[in-house]
């Protein structure tokens, strides 16, 4: 065409180029034909096991579903809602026995289970709360609510406010002026 001699493409180059009318080589090393295939089972970086199930509503973009979800759904006989958390009683994400799984109504209830478990392990009382300042557990009647999620001892709060006043004297003086100033 342009005066240059025609070059013959290698077979590999032809197979790699889809624009040429030659059929591409098929991949024979996927899934069951791959030496590393383990029946559609895998684990994530947190130790949770997954099973390949591409048609499941809670499948990942790769088509895997967490085993604890599949086990709970099998017991219930229906799919779980996406927002339904599942609690592992022993906090071991790879232990998916029926007796180790608890379906939670909400994420706040799931968080409550973990908070109570931490308190039980730390001080032996599941109902005690942790002071946000001194980090010690105490009975709720000895603590005040600091914000939506945390509690504080009255003494710890006084110490915290004293430190804050020392650090921000200009702000404190605006609101608490002595008479005659």
C-alpha positions in Angstrom: 0.0 0.0 0.0 2.5 2.6 1.1 5.5 0.9 -0.5 6.6 -0.8 2.7 6.8 -4.6 2.8 3.9 -6.2 4.7 4.8 -7.6 8.1 3.3 -10.7 9.4 1.8 -10.4 12.9 2.7 -13.1 15.4 -0.1 -15.3 16.7 0.1 -13.8 20.2 -0.2 -10.3 18.8 -3.2 -11.3 16.7 -4.9 -12.9 19.7 -4.2 -9.8 21.8 -5.7 -7.5 19.2 -9.5 -7.7 19.1 -9.8 -5.5 16.0 -8.3 -8.3 13.9 -10.9 -10.8 12.7 -9.2 -13.7 14.5 -10.9 -15.1 17.7 -9.2 -14.3 21.0 -7.8 -17.1 23.1 -10.3 -18.2 25.8 -9.2 -18.1 29.5 -9.2 -21.6 30.8 -7.8 -20.7 34.2 -10.8 -19.1 35.8 -12.8 -20.3 38.8 -13.0 -24.2 38.8 -10.1 -24.5 36.3 -7.7 -22.3 38.4 -5.3 -24.2 40.6 -6.0 -21.7 43.5 -9.8 -22.1 43.3 -11.3 -23.0 46.7 -14.9 -23.5 45.9 -16.0 -19.8 46.0 -14.8 -19.2 49.6 -12.5 -16.3 50.6 -11.7 -14.2 53.7 -11.5 -10.4 54.0 -8.7 -8.5 55.9 -10.8 -8.6 59.2 -11.0 -12.5 59.1 -14.6 -12.6 58.0 -15.4 -15.5 55.6 -17.3 -14.9 52.4 -19.0 -17.2 49.8 -19.5 -16.6 46.2 -23.2 -15.9 45.5 -23.6 -13.3 42.7 -27.4 -13.2 42.8 -27.7 -12.3 46.5 -29.0 -8.8 47.3 -26.2 -8.2 49.8 -23.4 -9.5 47.5 -20.3 -7.3 47.1 -19.4 -5.9 43.7 -17.3 -9.1 43.2 -20.3 -11.3 44.0 -19.3 -12.5 47.5 -21.6 -12.6 50.6 -20.5 -12.8 54.2 -21.1 -16.2 55.7 -22.7 -14.9 58.9 -25.4 -13.2 56.7 -26.1 -16.4 54.8 -26.4 -18.4 58.1 -28.8 -16.0 59.6 -30.9 -15.9 56.5 -31.0 -19.7 56.3 -32.3 -19.8 59.9 -34.9 -17.0 59.3 -35.9 -18.4 55.9 -35.7 -14.9 54.2 -33.3 -12.2 53.2 -32.1 -9.7 55.8 -32.4 -6.0 55.2 -29.2 -4.2 54.3 -29.2 -2.2 57.6 -29.6 -5.2 59.9 -26.4 -5.7 61.9 -25.3 -9.1 63.1 -23.4 -9.4 66.4 -20.8 -12.1 67.0 -21.1 -12.9 70.7 -17.5 -13.9 71.2 -16.3 -10.9 69.0 -14.6 -13.4 66.7 -15.7 -12.6 63.1 -14.6 -16.0 61.8 -16.8 -17.9 64.3 -20.1 -18.2 62.4 -21.9 -20.9 64.5 -25.6 -20.3 65.1 -25.1 -19.9 68.8 -22.6 -17.1 68.3 -24.7 -14.9 66.1 -27.3 -12.3 67.3 -29.5 -10.3 65.0 -29.7 -6.7 66.1 -32.6 -4.3 65.6 -30.3 -1.3 64.9 -26.7 -0.2 64.8 -27.2 1.7 68.1 -28.3 -1.6 69.8 -25.3 -3.4 68.2 -23.1 -0.6 69.7 -24.7 -1.0 73.1 -23.8 -4.7 73.1 -20.2 -3.9 72.4 -20.1 -1.1 75.0 -21.6 -3.4 77.7 -19.2 -6.2 76.7 -16.2 -3.8 77.1 -17.5 -2.7 80.6 -18.1 -6.3 81.7 -14.5 -7.3 80.7 -12.9 -4.2 82.2 -14.7 -3.9 85.6 -17.1 -6.8 85.9 -20.3 -4.7 85.7 -22.1 -4.6 82.3 -24.1 -1.5 83.2 -21.2 0.8 84.3 -20.0 3.6 82.0 -16.6 4.9 81.3 -15.6 8.5 82.3 -14.3 10.3 79.2 -11.6 12.1 81.3 -10.1 9.6 83.7 -11.1 6.6 81.6 -12.3 4.7 84.7 -15.6 2.7 84.8 -18.1 3.7 87.4 -21.8 3.3 88.3 -24.1 5.5 86.2 -25.4 7.3 89.3 -21.8 8.6 90.0 -21.5 10.1 86.5 -23.1 12.9 84.5 -23.8 12.7 80.8 -21.3 14.8 78.9 -22.8 14.5 75.5 -24.9 11.9 73.5 -22.3 9.2 73.8 -20.1 9.9 76.9 -20.2 10.3 80.6 -18.0 12.2 83.1 -17.4 12.3 86.9 -18.3 15.7 88.5 -14.7 16.0 89.8 -13.2 15.2 86.4 -15.4 17.8 84.8 -14.3 20.5 87.4 -10.6 19.7 86.7 -11.3 19.8 82.9 -13.0 23.2 83.2 -10.3 24.6 85.4 -7.6 23.6 82.8 -9.8 25.1 80.0 -10.2 28.4 81.9 -6.4 28.7 82.4 -5.9 28.0 78.7 -8.5 30.5 77.6 -8.5 33.5 80.0 -9.7 36.1 77.5 -12.9 34.1 76.8 -13.6 33.5 80.5 -13.2 37.1 81.4 -15.9 38.2 78.9 -18.6 36.3 80.8 -17.5 36.7 84.4 -16.4 40.3 85.1 -16.0 41.5 88.6 -18.2 44.4 89.6 -16.6 47.7 89.1 -14.6 46.7 86.0 
